[in-house]
Amino acid sequence: MKELFLRNLVETLILFPGAALAYLPLRNRLRTETRYLLPAVCAILFAASASTAWFSALFGVDNDVFLLPLILLCFGLFCLTANAPLPEKLFCFLNAVIQVQYVTMYTVYLTAPWEDDASAFTVRSGLVCLGLAFFFILLYYRTLTVELPDLLEDERLTGNQWSLLSVSLVLIAALFYWSMPEDVSLIGVGRIRPVMLVLLLFFPLACVLVCHLCWRVASRLTEAARIAEENHLLQMERKRYESLREYMDETRAMRHDFRQHLVVLNRLSEDGRIDELQAYVRQLTKETAVSGRQSFCANPAADALAARYADLAAVLGVKIEWRLELPRELPVREADFCSILGNLLENAVRAAGEELSENRRVRAIGRMLSDAMMGLSVENPCSRKIPMKNGLPVSDREGHGIGLASVSATVHRYGGSLDIKNEDGLFSVNILLCFPDPAKRKEGTGDV
C-alpha cells in the first residue's frame, strides 16, 4: 500500500505545475499578496493530492475516479483567489487543464516501456511527468507572463469572446481525455509510440505560435488605435489653436479701432452731450461684445478636450465647474489621460442634460496631488439609481457602460484606483493614479 500511495501521490502532484499555468497570466490580479497566497494554495493542493492518493491506495481505485472532484476543487480555489471576470478566469483555468493533459499524454507515450502494468504510472514516470510540466512552463513562460496577460487586458475582447474561446478549450480537453490510451501495453505495438511522440511535439509549438500571432495582431491594432487617438487629439488642439488665434486677431482689431472711439467719446463728454454719449457707449458695447475663449488647464491636449465638452455642455444647457489644475507635461500618456477624461465628461454632460434645468451641473476636478500622484474627479446629478456590478454601472441600453469599462482598464494599467458612487442624487467617479518612481517616466510612453 505504501508503494501504491507514493505512486499515486507523485501522479497527482501534477496539480502544482497546473496551478502555475493557471495563475501566471493573472499574477498581477490576485485578491491576496503572493507571499500569503502561495503557501496557502500549495498547502491546499498538497492536502488534496495526498488525500486522493491515500483513498486510491486504500480502496484500490484508480486516480481518474477523483479527477472531476479535483478539477472542481481547483477551479473553486482559483475563482476565489484571482480577481478577474469569470470568462477570463475560466479561459486561464481551462488552458492550464489542457496543458497538463498534454504533458500527461506525452509522458504516457514516452515512458510506456517503464510501466509495470496496464494503467498506473511508476514513481519514475510520475517524476518525468512533473519534470516535463515544469519544462513546459519555462517554454511557455513569455506567453503566460506577457502575451496572454496583454490579451486579457485588451478592451476589444469581450466576455462573450473569452467564453467562446473557453468552449474551444473544453473541446480540446475532451479530445485529449478520449485519446488517452487505456492500456499502455498497446502503445508499443507497431509504430504507434514513435509516431505519437513526434506528432505531439507540434502541440505546444502550435499553442505558442497561435497565442503569439494573436498577441501580435492585438498589439498592432492597439498601436493603430493609439495613433488614431493621438491624431484626433492633435486635430482638437489645432482647432483650439485656430480659435485662440481668431480671438487674438479680433482683440487686436478692437484695440486698433478703440482709439477712434475714444476720440468720439472725449468730444461728446467735452460738449456735455450726455444722452448721446450714453447711447454711443451702449451701441459700442453691443458691437464689440465677443465671447471670451476660456483656458481650462496648461496641458494643450486636455485643454482642447475640455473646450470640446464645454461647447457640448453649452448646447445641452449644462453648467460645468472646472478645476483642472494640471501641468503642461502630464506624467501619463496624453492619449490615455484624455481617454479617461473624455469618457467621464461625455457620460457626465449627457447624463446632466437629461435632468431638470436647475440640476444640470457637472463638476470636473483634476490636479497633481504630489509628484507621484494624480487625482481626477467628475460628478454629475443622477435622479435614478443605477445598478452596479463588480464596481461598474450596469445598463441595459446598447452602448452604455463601455466608456467606464475602458476607463477602468486604463486606470488598472497604470496601477491606480477607481471609485464609482451613486448616492444622494449624485453620480461621482474618483480616480487616483500613482507613480511610485517618477524618475522612470518616459515622455509620451506612459511608463510608470
GULO-134449 format. One record per residue (C-alpha): residue number from 1; z negated, x negated, y negated; residue in three letters. Coordinates in Angstrom, 1 decimal, padded with zeros to 4 digits. Each point is the difference from the previous one (the first is absolute). Example, Ala and Ser with C-alpha at 12.3 -4.5 7.8 and 13.67 -1.06 7.14 Angstrom:
# GULO-134449
 keba      z      x      y baba
    1 -007.8 -012.3  004.5  ALA
    2  000.7 -001.4 -003.4  SER
This chain:
# GULO-134449
 keba      z      x      y baba
    1  000.0  000.0  000.0  MET
    2 -000.8 -002.9 -002.4  LYS
    3  003.5 -001.4  000.5  GLU
    4  001.6  003.4 -000.5  LEU
    5 -002.1  000.6 -003.2  PHE
    6  001.1 -003.4 -001.4  LEU
    7  003.7  000.8  000.7  ARG
    8 -000.2  003.4 -001.6  ASN
    9 -002.0 -001.4 -003.0  LEU
   10  002.6 -002.7 -000.7  VAL
   11  002.8  002.6  000.3  GLU
   12 -001.7  002.4 -002.5  THR
   13 -000.7 -002.8 -002.5  LEU
   14  003.6  000.6 -001.2  ILE
   15 -001.7  002.4 -002.4  LEU
   16 -000.9 -002.9 -002.2  PHE
   17  003.5 -001.3 -000.8  PRO
   18  001.1  003.7 -000.2  GLY
   19 -002.6  000.6 -002.7  ALA
   20  001.2 -003.1 -001.9  ALA
   21  003.6  001.4  000.1  LEU
   22 -001.2  003.4 -001.4  ALA
   23 -002.3 -001.4 -002.7  TYR
   24  002.0 -002.8 -001.4  LEU
   25  002.5  002.2 -002.0  PRO
   26 -002.9  001.9 -001.5  LEU
   27 -002.4 -003.0 -000.4  ARG
   28 -000.3  000.6 -003.8  ASN
   29 -000.5  003.7  000.4  ARG
   30 -003.2  000.2  002.1  LEU
   31 -003.0  002.2 -000.8  ARG
   32 -002.5 -002.8  000.6  THR
   33  000.0 -003.7 -000.7  GLU
   34  001.6 -002.1  002.8  THR
   35 -003.2 -002.0  000.5  ARG
   36 -001.8  003.2  001.0  TYR
   37  002.8  001.8  001.7  LEU
   38  001.2 -002.8  002.3  LEU
   39 -003.2 -000.4  001.9  PRO
   40 -000.5  003.7  000.4  ALA
   41  003.6  000.6  001.2  VAL
   42 -000.3 -002.9  002.4  CYS
   43 -003.3  001.3  001.4  ALA
   44  001.4  003.5  000.5  ILE
   45  003.2 -001.3  001.7  LEU
   46 -002.0 -002.3  002.3  PHE
   47 -002.3  002.8  001.0  ALA
   48  003.0  002.2  000.7  ALA
   49  001.7 -002.7  002.1  SER
   50 -003.2 -000.9  002.0  ALA
   51 -000.8  003.7  000.7  SER
   52  003.6  000.7  001.2  THR
   53 -000.1 -003.1  002.2  ALA
   54 -003.3  000.9  001.5  TRP
   55  000.9  003.6  000.7  PHE
   56  003.3 -001.1  001.5  SER
   57 -001.8 -002.5  002.3  ALA
   58 -002.8  002.3  000.9  LEU
   59  002.2  003.0  001.0  PHE
   60  003.0 -002.0  001.2  GLY
   61  002.4  001.6 -002.4  VAL
   62  002.9 -001.5 -001.9  ASP
   63 -000.4 -001.0 -003.7  ASN
   64  002.9  002.3 -000.9  ASP
   65 -002.3  003.0  000.5  VAL
   66 -001.9 -000.9 -003.1  PHE
   67  003.1 -000.9 -002.0  LEU
   68  000.3  003.2 -002.0  LEU
   69 -003.7  000.3 -000.9  PRO
   70  000.0 -003.7 -001.1  LEU
   71  003.1  000.7 -002.2  ILE
   72 -001.7  003.0 -001.6  LEU
   73 -003.2 -001.9 -000.6  LEU
   74  001.8 -002.9 -001.7  CYS
   75  002.1  002.4 -002.1  PHE
   76 -003.1  001.9 -001.2  GLY
   77 -001.7 -003.4 -000.9  LEU
   78  003.2 -001.1 -001.8  PHE
   79  000.2  003.2 -002.0  CYS
   80 -003.7 -000.3 -001.0  LEU
   81  000.3 -003.6 -001.2  THR
   82  003.5 -000.1 -001.6  ALA
   83  000.5  001.5 -003.4  ASN
   84  003.6  001.2  000.0  ALA
   85  001.9  003.3  000.4  PRO
   86  000.0  001.3  003.6  LEU
   87  003.8 -000.4  000.6  PRO
   88 -000.3 -003.7 -000.9  GLU
   89 -003.0 -000.5  002.2  LYS
   90  001.7  001.7  002.9  LEU
   91  003.1 -002.3 -000.4  PHE
   92 -002.1 -003.2 -000.1  CYS
   93 -002.1  001.1  003.0  PHE
   94  003.1  001.0  002.1  LEU
   95  001.7 -003.2 -001.0  ASN
   96 -003.0 -001.9  001.5  ALA
   97  000.1  002.1  003.1  VAL
   98  003.7 -000.7  000.8  ILE
   99 -000.5 -003.8 -000.7  GLN
  100 -003.0  000.0  002.5  VAL
  101  002.1  001.9  002.5  GLN
  102  002.8 -002.5 -000.4  TYR
  103 -002.3 -003.0  000.5  VAL
  104 -001.5  001.7  003.1  THR
  105  003.4  000.7  001.5  MET
  106  001.3 -003.5 -000.7  TYR
  107 -003.2 -001.4  001.7  THR
  108  000.6  002.1  003.0  VAL
  109  003.5 -001.4  000.6  TYR
  110 -001.1 -003.5 -001.0  LEU
  111 -003.1 -000.3  002.3  THR
  112  001.3  002.2  002.9  ALA
  113 -000.1 -002.9  002.5  PRO
  114 -003.8 -000.4 -000.7  TRP
  115 -001.0  003.5  000.7  GLU
  116 -001.9  000.4  003.2  ASP
  117  000.6  003.8  000.4  ASP
  118  002.4  002.6 -001.2  ALA
  119 -001.6  001.2 -003.2  SER
  120 -003.0 -002.0 -001.4  ALA
  121  000.1 -003.0 -002.4  PHE
  122 -001.7 -003.2  001.2  THR
  123 -002.3 -001.7 -002.5  VAL
  124  002.7 -002.6 -000.6  ARG
  125  002.6  002.7 -000.7  SER
  126 -002.4  001.7 -002.5  GLY
  127 -000.6 -003.3 -001.8  LEU
  128  003.7 -000.6 -000.2  VAL
  129  000.5  003.5 -001.5  CYS
  130 -002.7 -000.7 -002.6  LEU
  131  001.7 -003.3 -000.9  GLY
  132  003.4  001.6 -000.3  LEU
  133 -001.5  002.8 -002.2  ALA
  134 -001.5 -002.5 -002.5  PHE
  135  003.2 -002.0  000.1  PHE
  136  001.9  003.2 -000.9  PHE
  137 -002.4  000.5 -002.9  ILE
  138  000.9 -003.4 -001.4  LEU
  139  003.7  000.6  000.5  LEU
  140 -000.3  003.4 -001.7  TYR
  141 -002.5 -001.2 -002.6  TYR
  142  002.2  000.0 -003.1  ARG
  143  001.4  003.4  000.9  THR
  144 -003.6  001.4  000.5  LEU
  145 -001.4 -001.5 -003.2  THR
  146  002.8  000.0 -002.5  VAL
  147  003.0  002.2  000.9  GLU
  148 -001.7  002.9  001.7  LEU
  149 -002.7  000.4 -002.8  PRO
  150  002.8 -000.1 -002.6  ASP
  151  001.8  002.8  001.8  LEU
  152 -003.3  002.0  000.3  LEU
  153 -000.5 -000.2 -003.8  GLU
  154  003.6  000.9 -000.8  ASP
  155 -000.1  003.2 -002.0  GLU
  156  003.5  001.1  001.3  ARG
  157 -001.3  000.3  003.6  LEU
  158 -001.8  003.3  000.3  THR
  159 -002.5  001.3  002.5  GLY
  160  002.7  002.0  001.8  ASN
  161  002.1 -003.2  000.4  GLN
  162 -002.9 -001.9  001.5  TRP
  163 -000.7  002.9  002.4  SER
  164  003.6 -000.1  001.2  LEU
  165 -000.3 -003.8  000.5  LEU
  166 -003.2  000.7  002.0  SER
  167  001.9  002.4  002.2  VAL
  168  002.5 -002.7  000.9  SER
  169 -002.9 -002.3  000.9  LEU
  170 -001.4  002.7  002.3  VAL
  171  003.3  000.1  001.8  LEU
  172  000.1 -003.8  000.4  ILE
  173 -003.6  000.1  001.3  ALA
  174  000.9  002.7  002.5  ALA
  175  003.0 -002.1  001.1  LEU
  176 -002.1 -003.1  000.5  PHE
  177 -002.6  002.0  002.0  TYR
  178  002.7  001.5  002.2  TRP
  179  001.7 -003.4  000.5  SER
  180 -003.2 -001.7  001.1  MET
  181  000.4 -001.0  003.7  PRO
  182 -002.5  001.8  002.3  GLU
  183  000.3 -002.6  002.8  ASP
  184  000.2 -003.7 -001.2  VAL
  185  001.2 -001.0  003.5  SER
  186  003.4  001.6 -000.8  LEU
  187  000.5 -002.1 -003.1  ILE
  188  000.9 -003.1  002.2  GLY
  189  002.9  001.9  001.7  VAL
  190  003.4 -001.3 -001.0  GLY
  191  000.5 -001.0 -003.6  ARG
  192 -002.2  002.7 -001.6  ILE
  193 -002.7 -002.4 -001.2  ARG
  194  002.2 -002.7 -001.7  PRO
  195  002.2  002.7 -001.6  VAL
  196 -002.9  001.9 -001.4  MET
  197 -001.7 -003.1 -001.3  LEU
  198  003.2 -000.9 -002.0  VAL
  199  000.6  003.6 -001.2  LEU
  200 -003.6  000.5 -001.1  LEU
  201  000.2 -003.1 -002.2  LEU
  202  002.3  001.9 -002.4  PHE
  203 -002.5  002.7 -000.7  PHE
  204 -002.4 -001.9 -002.4  PRO
  205  003.0 -001.6 -001.7  LEU
  206  001.5  003.5 -000.5  ALA
  207 -003.3  001.2 -001.4  CYS
  208 -000.3 -002.9 -002.5  VAL
  209  003.7  000.3 -000.9  LEU
  210 -000.1  003.8 -000.7  VAL
  211 -003.2 -000.3 -002.0  CYS
  212  001.4 -002.9 -002.0  HIS
  213  003.2  001.8 -000.8  LEU
  214 -001.9  003.1 -001.1  CYS
  215 -002.2 -002.2 -002.2  TRP
  216  003.0 -001.8 -001.5  ARG
  217  001.7  003.3 -000.8  VAL
  218 -003.2  001.4 -001.5  ALA
  219 -000.5 -003.2 -002.0  SER
  220  003.6  000.2 -001.4  ARG
  221 -000.5  003.7 -000.9  LEU
  222 -003.3 -000.8 -001.7  THR
  223  001.6 -002.8 -002.0  GLU
  224  002.9  002.3 -001.0  ALA
  225 -002.5  002.7 -001.0  ALA
  226 -002.0 -002.6 -002.0  ARG
  227  003.1 -001.2 -001.8  ILE
  228  001.1  003.6 -000.8  ALA
  229 -003.5  000.8 -001.3  GLU
  230 -000.1 -003.1 -002.2  GLU
  231  003.5  000.8 -001.3  ASN
  232 -001.2  003.5 -000.8  HIS
  233 -003.0 -001.5 -001.9  LEU
  234  002.4 -002.3 -001.9  LEU
  235  002.1  003.0 -001.0  GLN
  236 -003.1  001.8 -001.3  MET
  237 -001.1 -003.1 -001.9  GLU
  238  003.5 -000.3 -001.5  ARG
  239 -000.1  003.6 -001.2  LYS
  240 -003.5 -000.4 -001.4  ARG
  241  001.2 -003.1 -001.9  TYR
  242  003.0  001.8 -001.4  GLU
  243 -002.3  002.8 -001.1  SER
  244 -002.2 -002.4 -001.8  LEU
  245  003.0 -001.7 -001.6  ARG
  246  001.2  003.3 -001.3  GLU
  247 -003.5  000.7 -001.4  TYR
  248  000.0 -003.4 -001.7  MET
  249  003.4  000.6 -001.5  ASP
  250 -001.1  003.4 -001.3  GLU
  251 -003.1 -001.5 -001.5  THR
  252  002.0 -002.8 -001.7  ARG
  253  002.4  002.5 -001.5  ALA
  254 -003.0  002.1 -001.2  MET
  255 -001.6 -003.0 -001.7  ARG
  256  003.3 -000.8 -001.8  HIS
  257  000.5  003.5 -001.2  ASP
  258 -003.6  000.5 -001.0  PHE
  259  000.4 -002.3 -003.1  ARG
  260  002.4  002.5 -001.4  GLN
  261 -002.3  002.9  000.6  HIS
  262 -002.8 -001.9 -001.7  LEU
  263  002.2 -000.2 -003.2  VAL
  264  000.4  003.8  000.1  VAL
  265 -003.7  000.6  000.7  LEU
  266 -001.0 -002.3 -002.8  ASN
  267  002.3  001.7 -002.6  ARG
  268 -001.2  003.5  001.0  LEU
  269 -003.6 -001.2 -000.3  SER
  270  000.5 -001.5 -003.4  GLU
  271  001.7  003.1 -001.3  ASP
  272 -002.9  002.2  001.3  GLY
  273  002.3  002.1  002.1  ARG
  274 -002.6  000.7  002.6  ILE
  275  001.7  003.0  001.7  ASP
  276  003.3 -001.9  000.4  GLU
  277 -002.0 -003.1  001.2  LEU
  278 -001.8  002.1  002.7  GLN
  279  003.3  001.6  001.2  ALA
  280  001.7 -003.4  000.2  TYR
  281 -002.9 -001.4  002.0  VAL
  282  000.1  002.9  002.5  ARG
  283  003.8 -000.4  000.4  GLN
  284 -000.4 -003.7  000.5  LEU
  285 -002.7  000.4  002.6  THR
  286  002.1  002.4  002.0  LYS
  287  003.1 -002.1 -000.1  GLU
  288 -001.7 -003.3  000.9  THR
  289 -002.2  001.4  002.8  ALA
  290  000.7 -002.1  003.1  VAL
  291 -001.8  000.3  003.3  SER
  292 -001.8 -003.2  000.7  GLY
  293  000.5 -001.9  003.2  ARG
  294 -003.3 -000.5  001.7  GLN
  295 -000.8 -003.2  001.8  SER
  296 -002.1  000.6  003.1  PHE
  297 -000.8 -003.5  001.3  CYS
  298  001.0 -003.6 -000.3  ALA
  299  001.9 -000.2  003.3  ASN
  300  003.7  001.0 -000.7  PRO
  301  000.6  001.7  003.4  ALA
  302 -003.2  002.1  000.0  ALA
  303  000.6  000.8 -003.7  ASP
  304  003.5  001.3  000.8  ALA
  305 -001.3  002.0  002.9  LEU
  306 -002.7  001.6 -002.1  ALA
  307  002.5  000.8 -002.7  ALA
  308  002.1  001.9  002.6  ARG
  309 -002.8  002.1  001.1  TYR
  310 -001.2  000.6 -003.5  ALA
  311  003.4  001.6 -000.7  ASP
  312 -000.3  002.1  003.1  LEU
  313 -003.5  001.1 -001.0  ALA
  314  001.2  001.0 -003.4  ALA
  315  002.7  002.2  001.6  VAL
  316 -002.6  001.7  002.2  LEU
  317 -002.5  000.3 -002.8  GLY
  318 -002.5 -002.4  001.6  VAL
  319 -002.2 -002.3 -002.1  LYS
  320 -000.6 -003.4  001.5  ILE
  321 -003.0 -002.2 -001.0  GLU
  322  001.2 -003.6  000.4  TRP
  323 -002.4 -002.9  000.5  ARG
  324  002.3 -002.6  001.6  LEU
  325 -001.7 -003.3 -001.0  GLU
  326  002.3 -002.1  002.2  LEU
  327  001.1 -003.6 -000.7  PRO
  328  003.6 -001.0 -000.5  ARG
  329  000.0 -001.9  003.4  GLU
  330 -001.4  002.1  002.8  LEU
  331 -001.8 -001.6  003.0  PRO
  332  002.2  002.1  002.4  VAL
  333  003.7  000.5  000.2  ARG
  334  001.2  002.3 -002.8  GLU
  335  002.1  002.1  002.4  ALA
  336 -003.1  000.6  002.2  ASP
  337 -002.3  000.9 -002.9  PHE
  338  002.7  002.3 -001.6  CYS
  339  000.5  001.7  003.3  SER
  340 -003.7  000.8  000.1  ILE
  341 -000.3  001.0 -003.6  LEU
  342  003.3  002.0  000.1  GLY
  343 -001.0  002.0  003.0  ASN
  344 -003.4  000.8 -001.5  LEU
  345  001.4  001.0 -003.4  LEU
  346  002.7  002.2  001.5  GLU
  347 -002.4  001.9  002.2  ASN
  348 -002.5  000.4 -002.8  ALA
  349  002.4  001.0 -002.7  VAL
  350  001.8  002.6  002.2  ARG
  351 -003.3  001.4  001.3  ALA
  352 -001.3  000.3 -003.5  ALA
  353  003.2  001.7 -001.1  GLY
  354 -000.8  002.8  002.5  GLU
  355 -003.4  000.7 -001.6  GLU
  356 -000.9  002.2 -003.0  LEU
  357  001.1 -001.4 -003.3  SER
  358 -003.6 -000.9 -001.1  GLU
  359 -000.5 -002.0  003.2  ASN
  360  003.1 -002.1 -000.1  ARG
  361 -001.6 -003.4 -000.4  ARG
  362  000.4 -003.2  001.9  VAL
  363 -002.1 -003.2 -000.3  ARG
  364  001.4 -003.3  001.0  ALA
  365 -002.2 -003.1 -000.1  ILE
  366  000.9 -003.5  001.1  GLY
  367 -001.6 -003.3 -000.7  ARG
  368 -000.9 -003.4  001.4  MET
  369 -003.7  000.3  000.9  LEU
  370 -000.1 -003.8  000.5  SER
  371  002.4 -002.9  000.7  ASP
  372 -000.1  001.1  003.7  ALA
  373 -000.2  003.8 -000.2  MET
  374  002.2  002.7 -001.5  MET
  375 -000.9  003.7 -000.3  GLY
  376  002.3  003.0 -000.4  LEU
  377 -001.0  003.7 -000.3  SER
  378  002.1  003.1 -000.6  VAL
  379 -001.6  003.4 -000.4  GLU
  380  001.5  003.5 -000.4  ASN
  381 -001.3  003.6  000.1  PRO
  382  000.4  001.8  003.3  CYS
  383 -001.1  003.6  000.3  SER
  384  000.7  000.2  003.8  ARG
  385 -001.7 -001.7  002.9  LYS
  386  002.2 -002.5  001.7  ILE
  387 -000.7 -000.7  003.7  PRO
  388 -000.5 -003.7  000.9  MET
  389  000.7 -001.9  003.2  LYS
  390 -000.8 -003.7  000.5  ASN
  391 -000.8 -000.3 -003.7  GLY
  392  003.4  001.3 -001.1  LEU
  393  001.0  003.5 -001.2  PRO
  394  001.9  002.2  002.4  VAL
  395  002.7  002.3 -001.3  SER
  396  002.3  002.5  001.8  ASP
  397  002.6 -000.3 -002.7  ARG
  398  002.9 -002.3  001.0  GLU
  399  000.0 -003.4 -001.7  GLY
  400 -003.6  000.3 -001.2  HIS
  401 -002.6 -002.6  001.0  GLY
  402  002.5 -002.8  000.5  ILE
  403 -000.8 -001.6 -003.3  GLY
  404 -003.7 -000.4  000.7  LEU
  405  000.8 -001.3  003.5  ALA
  406  002.2 -002.6 -001.6  SER
  407 -002.8 -000.9 -002.5  VAL
  408 -002.4 -000.3  002.9  SER
  409  002.2 -002.4  001.9  ALA
  410  000.6 -002.2 -003.1  THR
  411 -003.7 -000.1 -000.8  VAL
  412 -000.8 -000.8  003.6  HIS
  413  002.5 -002.9 -000.1  ARG
  414 -001.9 -001.5 -002.9  TYR
  415 -003.3  000.4  001.7  GLY
  416 -001.2  002.6 -002.5  GLY
  417 -001.8  003.3  000.2  SER
  418  001.2  003.6 -000.7  LEU
  419 -002.3  002.9 -000.9  ASP
  420  001.4  003.5 -000.4  ILE
  421 -002.2  002.9 -001.1  LYS
  422  000.6  003.6 -000.6  ASN
  423 -003.2  001.4 -001.6  GLU
  424 -001.0  002.3 -002.8  ASP
  425  003.5  000.9 -000.9  GLY
  426  001.2 -003.6 -000.3  LEU
  427  002.2 -002.1  002.2  PHE
  428 -000.6 -003.7 -000.4  SER
  429  001.4 -003.2  001.6  VAL
  430 -002.0 -003.2 -000.5  ASN
  431  001.5 -003.3  001.2  ILE
  432 -001.6 -003.4  000.1  LEU
  433  002.1 -003.1  000.7  LEU
  434 -001.8 -003.3  000.7  CYS
  435  001.4 -003.5 -000.2  PHE
  436 -002.6 -002.3  001.6  PRO
  437  001.9 -003.2 -000.8  ASP
  438  001.9  000.2 -003.3  PRO
  439  001.2 -003.6  000.3  ALA
  440  002.2  001.1  003.0  LYS
  441  001.9  002.7 -001.9  ARG
  442  003.7 -000.6 -000.4  LYS
  443  001.8  001.5 -002.9  GLU
  444  002.3  002.9  001.2  GLY
  445 -001.0 -000.2  003.6  THR
  446 -003.1  002.0  000.2  GLY
  447 -001.7 -002.6  002.2  ASP
  448 -003.8  000.4 -000.1  VAL
